[in-house]
Amino acid sequence: MKKLIFLLSACVISVDLCSTPPRALIIELEDVVLRPDKLEAIKQLGTAMAYYVLKHPTIDPNSMIYGKFFRELTKVRIAGLVNNNEGDFHWGHRVPPVLATWQKGALPCKQLLEATEKTFRHLWRNERTVLTRIAHMALSPIGYRDTHTLVDGVERFLHQHHRYRLFLTANCHQETLEVLRQKYPYVFEAFEGILISGEIRTTKPGPEFYRQLIGRYQLNPEECLCVEAKDANVSTARSLGMQAIKFSNFVDLEKFLREQEQE
């Protein structure tokens, strides 16, 4: 096994290369295929968000808002919640049970959102409005769809790489996936297979997710290249004998693949 280190866009990517070149690309949905649409998110948060930020001018708004959001999510109580046992984190916070339940598809999105809104009722008005709208972006299929957009270059990349088997993976609820399929049919049709946590009840970066992926599609781990958005996912994939890199952009990914083909 050889080790190759790439310097791309001032970012060092280190990856173990097997003697067998990759034949399958395992691509993450979040931050590789889709990314948050910050402008649309700001529109949805509206004046309540502006007031919230102005009230705390010396604090980073993202840290303040998402820190508060995750603390409040841990208070949600509803029958059927499941825990995050796979070590997944969002914005530096361990995924709380209500979000882990969404990821694993254990309860309907509407039920999870209603329980979350009920939990937020004790907050003062503008804070409650901001956090409730963020919850809609995360837990509602329509809210998620409307505040995410395609990553630059993804359409071109997917439809120019027919020499690879393409697979999509995600920590995602089934209801949300179906809404995204309807909005971007030409993107989802490019994948030979799609595996989400909401279907198999286990999440990334847990190794069981990758084992089920390998087993379902009869993949040879050494022939797989996982394109991930999180370091933890990269580590798990490599521990199972797969090649893996942390995604930066599709220009760099193209360069990476060309270099491998020349080896």
C-alpha positions in Angstrom: 0.0 0.0 0.0 1.3 3.4 -1.0 0.7 6.7 0.7 0.2 9.8 -1.4 -0.1 13.4 -0.1 -1.7 16.1 -2.2 -1.5 19.8 -1.8 -4.7 21.2 -3.2 -6.1 24.7 -2.6 -3.7 25.2 0.3 -5.1 22.1 2.0 -3.2 18.9 2.5 -5.1 15.7 1.7 -3.4 12.5 2.8 -4.8 9.2 1.6 -3.8 5.6 1.5 -3.8 4.3 -2.0 -4.3 0.6 -2.6 -2.7 -1.1 -5.6 -6.2 -1.4 -7.1 -7.5 1.8 -8.5 -11.0 2.9 -7.3 -13.9 1.6 -9.3 -16.7 3.0 -7.1 -17.1 6.5 -5.7 -19.1 6.7 -2.4 -20.3 10.3 -2.2 -21.7 12.0 0.8 -25.0 14.0 0.4 -24.4 16.8 2.9 -21.7 19.4 1.9 -20.6 17.3 -1.1 -23.8 17.1 -3.3 -25.9 19.6 -1.4 -24.8 22.6 0.8 -26.8 25.0 3.0 -28.2 28.0 1.1 -27.1 30.7 3.5 -29.1 33.5 1.7 -32.3 31.5 1.7 -31.7 30.6 5.4 -31.3 34.2 6.3 -34.5 35.1 4.5 -36.4 32.4 6.4 -35.0 33.6 9.7 -36.0 37.2 8.9 -36.2 40.1 11.3 -36.3 37.9 14.4 -32.8 36.7 13.6 -31.6 40.3 13.1 -33.0 41.3 16.5 -31.4 38.3 18.1 -28.0 39.1 16.8 -28.3 42.8 17.6 -29.2 41.9 21.2 -25.8 40.0 21.5 -23.4 42.2 19.4 -20.2 40.8 20.9 -20.9 37.1 20.4 -20.4 35.1 17.2 -24.0 34.6 16.0 -23.4 31.1 14.6 -21.8 29.9 17.9 -24.5 31.5 20.0 -27.5 30.4 18.0 -26.4 26.8 17.2 -25.1 26.3 20.7 -28.5 27.4 22.1 -30.3 25.3 19.5 -28.5 22.1 20.4 -28.9 22.7 24.1 -32.6 23.2 23.7 -32.9 20.1 21.4 -31.5 17.9 24.2 -34.6 18.8 26.2 -37.1 17.4 23.7 -39.0 14.5 25.1 -41.3 12.2 23.1 -41.9 8.4 23.1 -39.8 6.6 20.6 -36.7 8.8 20.7 -33.4 7.0 20.0 -29.9 7.9 20.9 -26.8 8.8 18.8 -24.6 5.9 19.5 -22.3 6.3 16.5 -20.5 9.4 17.6 -21.9 11.9 15.1 -21.5 15.6 15.7 -23.0 18.7 14.2 -21.3 22.2 14.6 -19.2 20.8 17.3 -22.1 19.4 19.3 -23.0 15.7 19.8 -26.2 15.0 18.0 -29.1 15.1 20.5 -31.8 12.3 20.6 -34.4 14.2 18.6 -32.0 14.8 15.7 -30.6 11.2 16.0 -34.2 10.0 15.7 -34.7 12.1 12.6 -31.5 10.7 11.1 -32.6 7.1 11.7 -36.1 7.7 10.5 -37.5 6.2 13.7 -40.4 8.7 13.9 -42.3 10.9 11.3 -40.8 14.3 10.7 -44.0 16.1 11.6 -44.1 14.4 15.0 -40.5 15.3 15.7 -41.1 18.9 14.7 -44.2 19.3 16.8 -42.4 17.9 19.9 -39.5 20.4 19.2 -41.8 23.3 18.9 -43.5 22.4 22.1 -40.2 22.3 23.9 -39.3 25.8 22.7 -42.4 27.4 24.1 -40.7 28.6 27.2 -38.2 30.8 25.3 -38.7 34.5 24.9 -40.5 35.4 21.6 -37.6 36.3 19.2 -35.4 33.5 20.5 -38.3 31.0 20.1 -39.0 32.2 16.6 -35.3 31.9 15.5 -34.8 28.4 17.0 -38.2 27.1 15.7 -37.3 28.2 12.2 -33.9 26.5 12.4 -35.8 23.4 13.6 -37.9 23.6 10.4 -34.8 23.8 8.3 -33.4 20.7 9.9 -36.4 18.5 10.6 -39.0 19.4 8.0 -38.5 17.9 4.5 -39.7 21.1 2.8 -37.6 23.3 5.1 -34.5 21.2 4.5 -35.2 21.3 0.7 -35.7 25.0 0.5 -32.6 25.9 2.5 -30.2 23.7 0.6 -28.8 23.9 -2.9 -26.4 22.0 -5.2 -22.7 22.3 -4.6 -20.9 24.0 -7.5 -19.8 21.5 -10.1 -21.7 18.5 -8.8 -24.0 18.0 -11.9 -21.1 18.1 -14.3 -19.0 15.8 -12.2 -21.7 13.1 -11.8 -22.6 13.0 -15.4 -19.0 12.9 -16.7 -17.8 10.0 -14.6 -19.6 7.0 -16.0 -16.5 4.9 -15.7 -17.1 4.7 -11.9 -19.9 3.1 -10.1 -21.5 6.0 -8.1 -23.2 5.6 -4.7 -24.8 8.2 -2.5 -24.7 8.1 1.3 -26.3 10.3 4.0 -27.5 10.7 7.5 -31.0 11.6 6.4 -34.7 10.9 7.0 -36.6 8.9 4.3 -39.2 11.7 4.0 -36.5 14.3 3.3 -34.8 12.1 0.8 -38.0 11.7 -1.2 -38.6 15.5 -1.3 -35.0 16.0 -2.5 -35.4 13.3 -5.2 -38.4 15.3 -6.6 -36.5 18.5 -6.7 -33.2 17.1 -8.2 -34.2 13.9 -10.1 -31.4 14.4 -12.7 -28.8 14.3 -9.8 -30.2 11.3 -7.9 -30.6 9.3 -11.1 -26.8 9.4 -11.6 -26.3 7.1 -8.6 -26.4 3.3 -9.0 -27.4 3.1 -5.3 -28.4 5.3 -2.4 -28.0 4.3 1.3 -29.3 6.6 4.1 -29.4 6.2 7.8 -33.2 6.6 7.8 -33.5 3.3 6.0 -31.0 1.2 7.9 -31.4 2.8 11.4 -27.7 3.4 11.8 -25.6 6.5 11.1 -22.2 7.6 9.9 -19.5 7.6 11.2 -20.5 4.3 12.7 -18.7 1.4 11.0 -22.0 -0.6 10.6 -23.2 2.0 8.1 -20.3 1.3 5.8 -20.5 -2.5 6.3 -24.1 -2.4 5.2 -23.1 -0.3 2.2 -20.4 -2.8 1.2 -22.7 -5.8 1.7 -25.7 -4.5 -0.1 -23.9 -3.5 -3.2 -21.3 -6.3 -3.2 -18.4 -3.8 -3.1 -14.7 -4.6 -2.7 -13.6 -2.1 0.0 -10.2 -1.6 -1.7 -11.9 -0.5 -4.9 -14.0 2.2 -3.2 -13.1 5.8 -2.7 -15.3 7.6 -0.1 -15.7 11.3 -0.7 -16.7 12.6 2.7 -17.4 16.0 4.4 -16.3 15.0 7.9 -13.0 13.8 9.3 -14.7 11.1 11.4 -16.3 9.6 8.3 -13.0 9.5 6.5 -11.4 7.7 9.5 -14.1 5.1 9.7 -14.0 4.3 5.9 -10.2 3.9 6.0 -10.4 1.6 9.1 -12.6 -0.7 7.0 -10.1 -0.8 4.1 -11.7 1.8 1.9 -9.9 4.7 0.4 -11.3 8.0 1.6 -10.7 11.8 1.3 -12.3 14.9 2.9 -14.1 16.9 0.2 -13.1 20.5 -0.6 -14.4 21.1 -4.1 -15.0 19.3 -7.4 -12.0 20.8 -9.1 -9.7 19.3 -6.5 -11.5 16.0 -6.6 -11.0 15.8 -10.4 -7.3 16.5 -9.9 -7.1 13.8 -7.3 -8.8 11.2 -9.6 -6.6 12.1 -12.5 -3.5 11.6 -10.3 -4.7 8.2 -9.2 -5.4 7.1 -12.8 -1.8 7.9 -13.7 -0.4 5.8 -10.9 
